[in-house]
Structures are given as structure tokens and as C-alpha cells.
Amino acid sequence: MKKETCIVNLDLPPYERWGFLVDYKNEVNDLLQCYLNDFEGADFIFESIGMYKEVIISRDYLEEIEFIASISKFSANQVLIANLYYDILKFYLGCTAFAFEHNGKIIHARNLDWWTDNNLLSKHSKIFDFQSGGKTVFKTVGWFGFIGALSGIKPQKFSLTLNAVSSNDSPEIATPVSFLLRDVLATANSFEQAKLKLESTTIVSDCLLLLSGTQAHEMLVIERTPTRFATRAATNNFIVVTNDYKQLENNLTANSLLQHTSCGRYERAEILLNSSKPNNFEECFAILQDEKVMMGITVQQMVFDNQSGKIALKKTGLD
């Protein structure tokens, strides 16, 4: 029986960390093919990836990518491009997330909205426990073959999640957002350190980052373009984020389904949290599964307990 949580041993050389994926070759190939299908015809991406990876991507990450390529039917460049999916095609992703303080604890919850054929992303969702010395350093929720982070937690420190958004700002040749989130989980040792790095690092594309810590005041949304940021604090001991800017100046007209539904999902989550704070994980899931919050393309629902590091994960759309 295959496990719901996979251990990534950070004490191993980068090329060996994902060795357990040899037991999941079919899943790796299916997922990589799923990502790459959306790049069909975009030859310019494949033509420019060589220079980009040499300038931007760390040697450790490149070695991890090379190992995944070695057990798959794809080249290292193709595996890397699949891992850059958010930065290139973020308009496919939605998400609703919230964090709140209750009885001295910070709980962080999110829906990941991402359409795929055959529920591949939902079916193959896993928790990855990155360990050193046999102890958890951080955890992410992701998929086989994906080495970055869209959602993650550093126990007793903070958790973070990414939501898609679009601005008129030009993209930069810079750090991919999902790799930045993994870097922060790996290296930041406090909520404040995480906040500073998420605000100040130049990134490829726009995003909204919900960061929560372990203290009542440690909940905020960092609104990002590649080079700009604005930070929004919690009110009434909770904070909500969907797919639009609330603080950062942005002249882009909403023209996607995700942005079109963003305000409705945001307002509904606020109403529910104002009405009654959840007392447990199941009550958090009840908000995530509310018919005016959850989307038809939701593939993952998760709740983090920032103090204990516990993650509750539900896969949606599966019979």
C-alpha cells in the first residue's frame, strides 16, 4: 500500500533525495505529461530554458530535477518546465485560503483550485515531509515530480500558501515562485524572516501569499508582482485571500473565471468566519467545502496546525 506521506531526506545528496520516486514512475510520467500538455506549441519556452536554468536555478534543484528525469520519459529541461507551471500558466489556478486564531492557536486552511483531466492532481496529491537528522524541517503538499511548494508548513514557525493573481507588471527573469516558497520553508527560522524574504525577493510572476505564524498577530497576505509588494494584515483575528489584489495598485481588468468569482468566494469565507470560528479541522473543511467557496476545479483541501505541524489533507472529485 502506497503512503500518503513521503519522506524527502535532506541529508542525502540532491540527486538521491527523491529516490523513492522509482516506485511511482507511472504517476511521475502521467503528471509531467499533464503539465506539459498545456505548453504544446510554446516552443519559445523550450528554446530559452537552457539559459534560464543556468542563471537562476540552484545546482541542488537542478540535480533533483535531473534525477526525476532519469526515472521518467522526459528530459531534464521538460521536467524543469513542468515545475515552472505556475509562473508560466498561473491563470489556470484559483484558490481560497484563510487563517485564524482560536484558543491561542493559529490554523491555516486552503482550497487549491486547478483543473486537470481525470482528476490526476487530486488523485496523486501527497504530503512531502522534508527531514534532516530524522526530524521534520518542513512539509509541503504537492505531487510526484514537483519539487517546489505551493503549500507548506514549518512546524512551530509558520505556514504559507500561494494563490494566483494577475497584474499589468512585466514578468522578470528571476526566482520561480514555487522555488522561493520552498527556499523560505527550508531557510527561514521565524515568521518575520519568512515575511521579509517573501516581500523582498524578485520573482518571475504575480502571486498572493498567505503567511501565518504561531502568534495571534502573525497572519497576513503579501500581495506580489515580480518587483512590488503590499502587505495586508488580519482583522477580527482572521484573514482571507482569493484571487484579487486588495492593497496593491493594479489596473488589470478581471477577465478570467478565477478573478470573476474571487470576490464572491472572499466575501462568503469572511461571512462564515465572522459568524463562527472553527473549533477543529472538520469545521475548517466545512468552510472550504461551502458551495459558495469551493469551486468545481478544487483538487486539494488542506488544514495546517502551525504549532504541531499537523496537516489534514482531503482530495476532492474522487469517487
Buried (B, 14 or more C-beta within 10 A) or exposed (E): EEEEEBBBBBEEEBBEBBEEBEBBBEBBBBBBBBBBEBBEEEEEBBEEBEEBBEEBBEEBBBBBBBBBBEBBEBBBBBBBBBBBBBBBBBBBBBBBBBBBBBEEEBBBBBBBBBBBEEBBBBBBBBBBBBBBEEEBBBBBBBBBBBBBBBBBBBBEBBBBBBBBBBBEBEEBEBBBBBBBBBBBBBEBEBBEBBBEBBBEBEBBBBBBBBBBBBEBEBBBBBBBBBEBBBBBEBEEBBBBBBBBBBEBEBEBEBEBBBBEBBEEBBBBBBBBBEEEBBEEBEBBBEBBBBEBBBBEBBBBBBBBBBBEBEBBBBBBBEE
